[in-house]
């Protein structure tokens, strides 16, 4: 586990060198010396530093270009009269990464801002405020003269503040820290943008760096993140556009490929550890992104592997991905069909819009020609207005044609294109388009049902050694960590199907797409995810997939043999090894020899903490309760190590000390009943009315649920949360748990020993099975097993 990133310096403390404090002194003492731009605020500097990286110089040039355009126009915020607001002193905190975005130092200086009292927009966690800040203060600005500066000409910024549930700025230490974490997150995203640009894409991207400002004169000294306000439009005639979100949304209006390709690139380039999402901005100048991480280190909006799954389910692989060396994320037959139908519908819509604009252009041109030939007197200025209208419509037509080409390229693989034929009517791409890397080809026909099921079986049993194809020198061949992250993303997609997350609006109660869910479970198994292997084996054995997704099934010959082959691939986590071994022992015992059967049962006993296996019953890092000093007082602890003799090293976080104890003085802490992402029912306000909700956080016995219908969140005790459909577990078996009790395992081992001719070993295990059955309340069965052992 990587060490946590360094915390920012104390919020009130700031630089006392000649930079910032002397600058403030000059402002209020009337020194005539002009001041340079504040250190580190590159986007406001008039020229880039010679030592600045090419990426930073390009970003500075782009921002200065937009600033110049904005300066030539009327201030879009002039109507809000921000200049009349009283100025406030702030402490600006800027982050300077050292080597990577997770390590660096914070530098500070003082400044003055004017900010609106009320937010102009807000989301689930933050509020947005309009703000102005002078990039360079006049050296002769005294305390009184400072407020008479022409603030209308000051640059526009957007300040964002985390909020409390009642809508107030969050001034708690956690809320303030979130603002600093957001600034570091921007640098993390910028690092991935630089990596993307290093792959030489047709269009390079830039991410505006943010900084934090602290209001020391306000109660609680609130902290906000600040970014330049981006005004203007891009080459497509669009202004500020949100291209995707952290929860799977992908813009279906612009059809831009660069933003989506950048998100996918960040995942593969980081080895499956990160993914930049929530891409938004003007053109390819992005602001305020979010990062998903494998270990969910970037706050509440970081959805981790679930976020990877939501993105890839809505992502369309294109020829631009092939050119940049990005592997194709495998999708099911149904998913490809839905994508194709959506793309065709979008192309028809774009074509209709193009035809409408062309008709209007012809009508305008015809009217202009009629006026010219008849000599009809035109009102003054009307000809200029008509020319302007025609020019705007022609620009729109060009943009529509470009959009149609981009739509056609979605879902196209360049490797297929090289061997395919162009569709009739395709035009050559216009020079300069970012996505014109290959002609358009038709998708291959879908497989038959039999071929599809056989393909899934082959994926589980005989996965290809390298299922990825490449064409570019930018080889993003998945590493081991990337492969495991992809496997987890496939599994999360299957679970999301089970939660009906992908059902269309108005069809929430419709049965989920079980075929697609099955496909992603098998993909997960093929890529080595232990849980995916167990679920795929359950399907091959005809046991279903429990709470993952109803209706999942595989119909094939020799399902037991194939399930065994899949389960043999389960590695890593002790829990899934035990679940896999238990499935073999219970459902495949007749085909296993006595040695294999006993070995499988020993794995299960080790996980359950039985006599066999002893030390394997505890995992390093596992949560336990322990009898301190072997006494009667039990305390929460964490396993630090296990010896061969079964003694366990327990660390007590509260007292910051550890000790070695025999296993009988250590108990495992039961795993939480619910986990983040589970769809449940919550008793709103602890009352009698139950509503469908999604688990957002689990903290001991407190469960944070998000009500899907009302889009509200609250914290409930365990007794006020139940499985969807009612009841404690909804009547659905939890496939995550071992399917055999300890006494059953001993009984199976006794039978296996007896079948192998070891009667003494058989009687020993039957006797243990009888003792465990009696402990479990199965007195009659226990006595029968004891008698069997004594016979």
DOPA-584050 format. One line per 5 residues: for each residue x, y, z of C-alpha. Coordinates in steps of 0.25 Angstrom, whole numbers, m for minus. Layout:
N
X:Y:Z | ...
END
This chain:
791
0:0:0 | 6:14:m4 | 8:24:7 | m3:35:8 | 0:48:1
6:59:9 | m4:69:15 | m3:84:12 | 4:93:22 | m4:100:33
m15:108:26 | m12:121:32 | 3:120:31 | 9:126:18 | 22:130:11
29:141:18 | 40:143:8 | 41:155:m1 | 31:149:m11 | 17:150:m5
18:158:8 | 26:169:2 | 16:170:m9 | 5:172:0 | 13:182:8
16:190:m5 | 1:190:m8 | m3:197:4 | 9:206:6 | 8:212:m8
21:208:m13 | 22:212:m28 | 30:200:m32 | 21:191:m42 | 19:177:m37
22:164:m45 | 11:154:m47 | 9:146:m34 | 19:134:m34 | 13:121:m40
1:127:m46 | 5:124:m60 | m8:125:m67 | m8:140:m63 | 6:143:m67
9:151:m79 | 19:141:m85 | 24:127:m81 | 37:125:m73 | 48:119:m82
49:107:m72 | 34:104:m73 | 31:90:m80 | 26:90:m94 | 12:86:m89
11:97:m79 | 15:107:m90 | 5:102:m99 | m6:103:m88 | m1:117:m85
m2:121:m100 | m16:115:m101 | m21:122:m88 | m15:135:m93 | m22:133:m106
m35:131:m100 | m33:143:m90 | m30:152:m102 | m43:147:m109 | m50:150:m96
m44:164:m94 | m49:168:m108 | m63:164:m104 | m72:170:m94 | m70:164:m80
m81:153:m79 | m82:155:m64 | m83:170:m65 | m98:169:m62 | m95:162:m49
m89:175:m44 | m78:168:m36 | m69:181:m36 | m79:187:m26 | m76:175:m16
m66:178:m5 | m53:173:m7 | m47:162:3 | m33:157:6 | m30:143:3
m18:134:4 | m15:127:m8 | m9:112:m7 | m2:107:m20 | 3:93:m21
16:90:m27 | 18:75:m30 | 31:69:m28 | 33:57:m38 | 18:53:m38
5:58:m34 | 4:51:m20 | 17:58:m15 | 20:72:m15 | 20:85:m7
10:96:m4 | 14:111:m6 | 5:123:m2 | 3:137:m4 | m7:148:m1
m17:154:m11 | m31:161:m11 | m43:156:m18 | m58:160:m20 | m67:148:m19
m82:147:m20 | m89:144:m7 | m99:133:m13 | m95:122:m22 | m99:122:m36
m99:107:m38 | m97:95:m29 | m96:80:m30 | m98:69:m20 | m85:72:m12
m80:86:m16 | m85:100:m19 | m80:110:m30 | m78:125:m28 | m74:136:m38
m61:143:m34 | m52:153:m39 | m37:154:m36 | m27:164:m41 | m15:157:m48
m5:168:m44 | m8:179:m34 | m3:193:m37 | 9:197:m28 | 3:210:m23
m10:203:m19 | m12:208:m4 | m22:201:5 | m33:211:1 | m29:213:m14
m29:198:m16 | m44:197:m15 | m45:208:m26 | m38:199:m36 | m46:196:m49
m51:182:m45 | m60:181:m57 | m47:178:m65 | m42:168:m55 | m41:153:m60
m53:144:m57 | m52:132:m48 | m60:121:m43 | m59:118:m28 | m64:104:m23
m67:101:m8 | m71:88:m2 | m84:89:5 | m91:83:17 | m104:75:16
m112:88:20 | m105:96:8 | m94:104:16 | m79:104:13 | m72:93:19
m62:99:29 | m59:86:36 | m44:80:35 | m50:70:26 | m57:80:17
m44:89:16 | m35:77:13 | m44:73:2 | m41:86:m5 | m26:83:m4
m28:69:m9 | m36:75:m21 | m24:83:m25 | m15:71:m25 | m25:64:m33
m24:74:m44 | m9:72:m45 | m12:57:m45 | m21:59:m57 | m11:68:m64
0:57:m62 | m9:48:m70 | m12:59:m80 | 3:60:m83 | 4:45:m85
m7:46:m95 | 0:57:m102 | 13:49:m103 | 6:39:m111 | 4:49:m122
m11:49:m124 | m17:58:m135 | m22:68:m125 | m14:71:m112 | m22:74:m99
m19:83:m87 | m24:84:m73 | m25:97:m66 | m18:96:m52 | m26:100:m40
m21:106:m27 | m28:108:m13 | m32:121:m6 | m34:123:8 | m43:134:14
m36:136:28 | m45:148:31 | m58:139:30 | m63:130:42 | m56:116:41
m46:121:30 | m53:114:18 | m45:109:7 | m49:108:m8 | m43:103:m21
m42:114:m32 | m41:112:m47 | m41:122:m58 | m55:124:m64 | m54:119:m79
m62:127:m89 | m64:126:m104 | m66:115:m113 | m58:104:m120 | m56:100:m135
m69:93:m135 | m77:106:m131 | m79:100:m117 | m76:107:m104 | m74:100:m90
m78:85:m92 | m78:73:m82 | m73:62:m90 | m74:51:m79 | m76:49:m64
m71:41:m53 | m84:32:m54 | m84:27:m68 | m91:38:m76 | m84:41:m89
m89:53:m98 | m97:49:m109 | m99:62:m116 | m84:66:m120 | m79:52:m122
m65:57:m119 | m55:45:m119 | m43:52:m112 | m49:54:m98 | m54:39:m98
m41:34:m104 | m33:42:m93 | m41:35:m82 | m38:21:m87 | m24:25:m90
m22:29:m76 | m27:16:m71 | m17:7:m79 | m5:17:m78 | m6:16:m63
m7:1:m62 | m21:1:m58 | m19:9:m46 | m25:22:m51 | m36:28:m60
m38:43:m63 | m53:45:m65 | m63:57:m63 | m56:63:m75 | m62:77:m78
m58:90:m84 | m57:98:m97 | m50:91:m109 | m39:83:m103 | m36:92:m91
m42:84:m80 | m45:88:m66 | m49:82:m52 | m48:67:m56 | m49:55:m46
m40:43:m45 | m45:29:m42 | m34:21:m35 | m33:6:m32 | m32:9:m17
m42:20:m17 | m33:30:m12 | m38:43:m18 | m51:45:m9 | m65:43:m10
m66:45:m25 | m56:34:m28 | m64:22:m31 | m52:13:m33 | m54:0:m41
m69:3:m41 | m66:16:m48 | m57:8:m58 | m68:m1:m61 | m78:11:m63
m69:18:m73 | m65:5:m81 | m80:1:m82 | m83:14:m89 | m70:15:m97
m69:13:m112 | m56:8:m117 | m52:16:m130 | m41:16:m140 | m34:27:m132
m33:17:m120 | m25:8:m130 | m16:18:m135 | m12:22:m121 | m10:7:m117
m22:6:m108 | m28:m8:m107 | m42:m11:m109 | m51:m13:m97 | m59:m26:m100
m74:m24:m101 | m86:m34:m102 | m93:m37:m115 | m106:m29:m109 | m97:m17:m105
m91:m16:m119 | m105:m17:m125 | m110:m6:m116 | m98:3:m120 | m100:0:m134
m115:4:m134 | m112:16:m126 | m101:21:m136 | m110:19:m148 | m121:26:m141
m112:38:m138 | m107:38:m152 | m121:39:m157 | m124:50:m148 | m111:57:m152
m115:55:m167 | m128:61:m165 | m122:73:m158 | m113:75:m170 | m124:74:m180
m132:84:m173 | m120:94:m172 | m117:91:m187 | m132:94:m191 | m131:107:m183
m118:111:m190 | m125:109:m203 | m137:117:m199 | m128:129:m194 | m120:128:m207
m133:128:m216 | m139:140:m209 | m126:147:m210 | m125:144:m225 | m140:148:m227
m137:162:m220 | m125:164:m229 | m132:160:m242 | m145:168:m239 | m138:180:m234
m147:180:m222 | m143:191:m212 | m137:185:m199 | m137:191:m186 | m124:197:m182
m115:187:m176 | m123:175:m180 | m113:169:m190 | m102:169:m179 | m111:162:m170
m115:152:m180 | m100:149:m184 | m97:148:m169 | m109:138:m167 | m104:130:m179
m90:129:m174 | m95:125:m160 | m103:114:m167 | m92:109:m175 | m83:108:m163
m94:100:m156 | m95:91:m168 | m80:89:m168 | m80:85:m154 | m92:75:m156
m84:68:m167 | m72:67:m158 | m81:62:m147 | m87:51:m156 | m73:46:m160
m70:45:m145 | m82:38:m142 | m79:28:m153 | m65:25:m148 | m71:21:m134
m69:7:m131 | m60:4:m143 | m47:m4:m142 | m36:0:m151 | m31:m14:m152
m44:m18:m157 | m44:m6:m166 | m31:m10:m173 | m38:m23:m177 | m52:m18:m180
m59:m10:m190 | m64:5:m190 | m79:7:m189 | m86:13:m201 | m87:28:m200
m75:30:m191 | m67:42:m194 | m53:45:m192 | m49:51:m179 | m47:66:m178
m33:70:m175 | m30:73:m160 | m41:65:m154 | m37:58:m142 | m43:44:m145
m41:42:m160 | m31:31:m158 | m39:20:m165 | m50:17:m175 | m64:13:m169
m67:m2:m169 | m79:m10:m165 | m79:m18:m152 | m78:m33:m154 | m91:m41:m152
m95:m45:m139 | m92:m60:m135 | m103:m70:m133 | m108:m73:m119 | m100:m87:m120
m87:m80:m124 | m89:m69:m114 | m90:m79:m102 | m78:m87:m107 | m70:m75:m108
m73:m72:m94 | m69:m86:m90 | m56:m84:m97 | m53:m71:m91 | m54:m78:m77
m47:m91:m80 | m37:m87:m91 | m34:m72:m90 | m25:m67:m102 | m11:m64:m97
m12:m50:m102 | m26:m46:m106 | m22:m31:m110 | m18:m26:m123 | m9:m14:m127
m5:m6:m138 | 1:6:m132 | 15:9:m127 | 9:14:m115 | 7:0:m109
m2:0:m97 | m1:m15:m95 | m8:m18:m82 | 1:m21:m71 | m3:m31:m60
m9:m20:m52 | m17:m14:m64 | m22:m28:m67 | m27:m30:m52 | m33:m16:m53
m40:m20:m66 | m45:m33:m60 | m51:m25:m48 | m58:m15:m57 | m64:m27:m65
m69:m32:m52 | m75:m19:m47 | m82:m18:m61 | m89:m31:m58 | m93:m26:m44
m98:m13:m50 | m107:m21:m59 | m112:m29:m47 | m116:m16:m41 | m123:m11:m53
m114:1:m55 | m114:0:m70 | m129:m2:m72 | m135:9:m80 | m144:20:m73
m157:15:m70 | m153:0:m71 | m146:m1:m57 | m154:m13:m53 | m151:m20:m66
m142:m33:m65 | m128:m29:m67 | m120:m33:m79 | m115:m47:m74 | m107:m50:m86
m99:m38:m85 | m97:m40:m70 | m92:m54:m73 | m83:m50:m84 | m76:m40:m74
m75:m50:m63 | m68:m60:m73 | m59:m48:m77 | m55:m46:m63 | m52:m60:m61
m43:m61:m73 | m35:m49:m68 | m33:m56:m55 | m42:m50:m45 | m45:m60:m34
m59:m56:m31 | m62:m56:m46 | m56:m70:m47 | m65:m75:m36 | m78:m68:m42
m74:m74:m56 | m73:m88:m50 | m86:m86:m43 | m92:m83:m56 | m86:m96:m63
m91:m104:m51 | m105:m99:m53 | m105:m92:m40 | m108:m78:m44 | m101:m65:m40
m109:m62:m27 | m110:m47:m24 | m101:m43:m36 | m112:m44:m47 | m124:m52:m48
m126:m61:m60 | m111:m63:m63 | m108:m77:m69 | m99:m85:m78 | m104:m97:m85
m93:m106:m89 | m88:m120:m89 | m79:m125:m78 | m82:m113:m70 | m76:m120:m57
m63:m123:m64 | m62:m108:m69 | m66:m103:m56 | m54:m110:m50 | m45:m105:m60
m49:m91:m57 | m49:m92:m42 | m34:m98:m43 | m30:m84:m48 | m35:m77:m35
m23:m71:m28 | m20:m60:m18 | m31:m57:m8 | m33:m68:3 | m48:m65:3
m50:m69:m12 | m40:m81:m11 | m49:m86:0 | m62:m83:m8 | m56:m90:m20
m51:m102:m12 | m65:m103:m5 | m72:m103:m19 | m63:m115:m23 | m65:m123:m11
m80:m121:m11 | m84:m122:m26 | m72:m130:m32 | m68:m139:m21 | m71:m152:m29
m61:m148:m40 | m50:m145:m30 | m40:m155:m24 | m39:m155:m9 | m26:m147:m8
m32:m136:m17 | m45:m136:m8 | m38:m135:5 | m29:m124:0 | m41:m116:m4
m47:m118:9 | m34:m114:16 | m34:m101:9 | m49:m98:13 | m45:m101:28
m33:m92:27 | m42:m81:23 | m53:m84:34 | m42:m85:45 | m44:m100:47
m34:m110:53 | m28:m113:40 | m19:m102:34 | m19:m94:47 | m11:m82:44
m17:m80:30 | m30:m76:37 | m25:m62:39 | m20:m53:28 | m10:m42:30
m18:m29:30 | m31:m36:34 | m40:m29:45 | m41:m37:58 | m45:m36:73
m34:m41:82 | m34:m45:97 | m23:m36:102 | m12:m43:109 | m21:m56:108
m30:m50:118 | m45:m47:118 | m45:m33:112 | m47:m33:97 | m42:m22:88
m42:m18:73 | m29:m21:66 | m23:m24:52 | m15:m37:49 | 0:m33:46
5:m47:44 | 3:m62:47 | 13:m73:51 | 13:m87:47 | 9:m92:60
m4:m84:59 | m1:m72:68 | m5:m59:63 | 1:m45:64 | m10:m35:67
m8:m20:66 | m17:m11:75 | m19:2:67 | m25:9:79 | m13:7:88
m2:6:77 | 3:m7:82 | 3:m22:78 | 5:m36:84 | 5:m50:80
m7:m59:84 | m11:m73:82 | m22:m74:72 | m32:m78:82 | m31:m63:87
m34:m57:74 | m47:m56:66 | m50:m52:52 | m59:m40:51 | m71:m43:42
m71:m36:28 | m81:m25:27 | m94:m30:22 | m95:m19:12 | m85:m13:3
m84:0:m5 | m92:m2:m18 | m102:m12:m13 | m117:m8:m17 | m125:m10:m4
m138:m4:2 | m137:6:13 | m147:10:24 | m147:25:21 | m145:33:34
m145:19:42 | m160:18:39 | m169:8:33 | m168:12:19 | m158:4:11
m152:10:m2 | m141:5:m12 | m127:11:m9 | m113:9:m13 | m102:7:m2
m92:18:m2 | m84:16:10 | m83:6:22 | m77:10:35 | m79:m1:45
m94:m2:48 | m97:11:41 | m101:10:26 | m102:22:17 | m112:20:6
m116:28:m6 | m131:27:m10 | m132:25:m25 | m146:31:m27 | m144:44:m18
m129:45:m20 | m127:47:m5 | m117:42:4 | m118:38:19 | m110:29:29
m118:17:35 | m115:7:45 | m114:m8:40 | m128:m11:45 | m134:m1:35
m127:m7:23 | m132:m20:16 | m130:m27:3 | m138:m22:m9 | m151:m29:m9
m152:m30:6 | m147:m40:17 | m133:m40:23 | m126:m46:10 | m138:m45:0
m138:m60:m1 | m126:m60:m10 | m114:m68:m7 | m101:m60:m5 | m91:m67:m14
m79:m59:m7 | m80:m69:5 | m75:m83:7 | m86:m93:4 | m82:m103:14
m81:m104:29 | m70:m109:37 | m77:m122:41 | m80:m124:26 | m66:m122:22
m61:m132:33 | m72:m142:28 | m67:m141:13 | m53:m143:18 | m56:m155:25
m64:m161:13 | m52:m158:5 | m42:m165:14 | m51:m177:15 | m52:m178:0
m37:m177:m1 | m35:m188:9 | m31:m180:21 | m41:m185:31 | m34:m179:43
m33:m165:37 | m48:m167:33 | m52:m170:47 | m44:m158:52 | m51:m148:43
m65:m154:45 | m63:m152:60 | m59:m137:58 | m71:m136:49 | m80:m141:60
m75:m131:70 | m76:m120:61 | m90:m124:57 | m95:m124:71 | m88:m110:74
m97:m105:62 | m110:m110:68 | m110:m123:59 | m111:m133:71 | m117:m144:63
m107:m143:51 | m96:m142:61 | m99:m154:69 | m100:m162:55 | m87:m157:51
m81:m161:65 | m87:m175:64 | m81:m176:50 | m67:m173:55 | m68:m183:66
m74:m194:58
END
